Amino acid sequence: MEAPPGGGAQGPRRRAARGLTLAQGSPTDAQLVAGCRAGDHEAWRLLVDRFSRYVFAICVQGFRLAEHDAEDVFQDVWARAYERLGQLRDDDAVRPWLAQLTRRACLDRLRAASRVEPVAELEEGFEDEELARVEDAWFVRELLEGLSANCREILDRFFCRDQSYATIASEVGIPPGTIASRISRCLRTLREMAEGRNDAPAASGGQT
Amino acid sequence: MSTYDEEKLGELLAALPPAPEAWVRAAQDLPLLRAQADEIVARAEADAAFRERLVANLNAALEAEGYEPDVRLVEQLRGRLEDA
């Protein structure tokens, strides 16, 4: 794979302290960025995979873009990210950088739309409030990585993919009657982690 | 940090649904698409007849050369061939 355009010039890197750790074995954000710069397709695939829902949430929740606009902005953000990865000063700061690219792209899209047709005004402060909520959601998402694979899967399927108990049970291969208690147990562990009482993986989601 | 009860955690988890798969795949394919576009533009620069065929009918020329005329590839090539 060719290195992304502009991938050569790199200044001194400052390692930002990360308060949270990703699941064991997952490359860090900085490692993914370095891989992308080196032209590693897999690193790019993982980077997109890791942050796609974050970019998506900023588009549809932070700025309430309609689906077709959100899709255009989403693709535009990743195209810009690919083009400009070499300009990123701190590889650990790829998420805030993506957030900035996404916010700008959303605002550009809203401005362009307002020249063609009137767009509904966002309530005062709405955007900031929603973006703060996306950040909060990301914090919890990162905590999720500290849970067992089983917990992660059950919580993701139930809350993020809106799957029913029956679907989860069939996909994961566990009795439907145990889903609610597993969700509850995993959430409890997540809560403990969020409140700083437990930052180590604990709940197995019922699997031993 | 604010307090997180189970209900709030559930709401926050739900606030980050996955992006549509096709969108994600398209973004992931970006490097391959760029590489393909680079290859085609390089060929067009070296082969005037090929470039003429591309300019005359991009989709048909791509298909004739065995490229999948993906809409994103076509858009990118259109811009680059105009610039070149």
Boltz contact constraints between the chains, C-beta under 6 A:
constraints:
  - contact:
      token1: [A, 1]
      token2: [B, 31]
      max_distance: 6.0
  - contact:
      token1: [A, 2]
      token2: [B, 35]
      max_distance: 6.0
  - contact:
      token1: [A, 41]
      token2: [B, 31]
      max_distance: 6.0
  - contact:
      token1: [A, 44]
      token2: [B, 31]
      max_distance: 6.0
  - contact:
      token1: [A, 45]
      token2: [B, 28]
      max_distance: 6.0
  - contact:
      token1: [A, 48]
      token2: [B, 27]
      max_distance: 6.0
  - contact:
      token1: [A, 48]
      token2: [B, 28]
      max_distance: 6.0
  - contact:
      token1: [A, 52]
      token2: [B, 19]
      max_distance: 6.0
  - contact:
      token1: [A, 52]
      token2: [B, 24]
      max_distance: 6.0
  - contact:
      token1: [A, 53]
      token2: [B, 16]
      max_distance: 6.0
  - contact:
      token1: [A, 53]
      token2: [B, 18]
      max_distance: 6.0
  - contact:
      token1: [A, 53]
      token2: [B, 19]
      max_distance: 6.0
  - contact:
      token1: [A, 56]
      token2: [B, 19]
      max_distance: 6.0
  - contact:
      token1: [A, 57]
      token2: [B, 16]
      max_distance: 6.0
  - contact:
      token1: [A, 71]
      token2: [B, 23]
      max_distance: 6.0
  - contact:
      token1: [A, 74]
      token2: [B, 23]
      max_distance: 6.0
  - contact:
      token1: [A, 78]
      token2: [B, 27]
      max_distance: 6.0
  - contact:
      token1: [A, 82]
      token2: [B, 30]
      max_distance: 6.0
  - contact:
      token1: [A, 136]
      token2: [B, 12]
      max_distance: 6.0
  - contact:
      token1: [A, 137]
      token2: [B, 12]
      max_distance: 6.0
  - contact:
      token1: [A, 137]
      token2: [B, 15]
      max_distance: 6.0
  - contact:
      token1: [A, 137]
      token2: [B, 16]
      max_distance: 6.0
  - contact:
      token1: [A, 140]
      token2: [B, 9]
      max_distance: 6.0
  - contact:
      token1: [A, 140]
      token2: [B, 12]
      max_distance: 6.0
  - contact:
      token1: [A, 141]
      token2: [B, 16]
      max_distance: 6.0
  - contact:
      token1: [A, 155]
      token2: [B, 13]
      max_distance: 6.0
  - contact:
      token1: [A, 159]
      token2: [B, 10]
      max_distance: 6.0
  - contact:
      token1: [A, 159]
      token2: [B, 13]
      max_distance: 6.0
  - contact:
      token1: [A, 159]
      token2: [B, 14]
      max_distance: 6.0
  - contact:
      token1: [A, 160]
      token2: [B, 13]
      max_distance: 6.0
  - contact:
      token1: [A, 160]
      token2: [B, 17]
      max_distance: 6.0
  - contact:
      token1: [A, 187]
      token2: [B, 6]
      max_distance: 6.0
  - contact:
      token1: [A, 187]
      token2: [B, 9]
      max_distance: 6.0
  - contact:
      token1: [A, 190]
      token2: [B, 9]
      max_distance: 6.0
  - contact:
      token1: [A, 191]
      token2: [B, 4]
      max_distance: 6.0
  - contact:
      token1: [A, 191]
      token2: [B, 6]
      max_distance: 6.0
  - contact:
      token1: [A, 191]
      token2: [B, 9]
      max_distance: 6.0
  - contact:
      token1: [A, 194]
      token2: [B, 4]
      max_distance: 6.0
